[in-house]
Amino acid sequence: MTRLVGIVAMYGLMFLGWTAIGIFMLIAPARFGNAIHQSFGLFPAVEPRDTGKKLLVRIAGLALLGFAARFLLGVLRLLS
């Protein structure tokens, strides 16, 4: 029983992490893009008027939320 709780907790944490990052990308795309730029240098710095970069981050956030929803549906299918 304790192994099952550990597995369910791990899947729950993964789902919550992906969902939280996706929502953060939708709500504050400039802040997220600048955090990725300052931490890893993978994304160019986002200026206040860079609508294209913000749109790209928001699309990636929607994709991440879609992945989290598909992951949840897959887990629910396994449990039923």
Secondary structure as UniProt FT lines:
FT   HELIX           2..27
FT   HELIX           29..40
FT   TURN            48..49
FT   HELIX           51..79
//
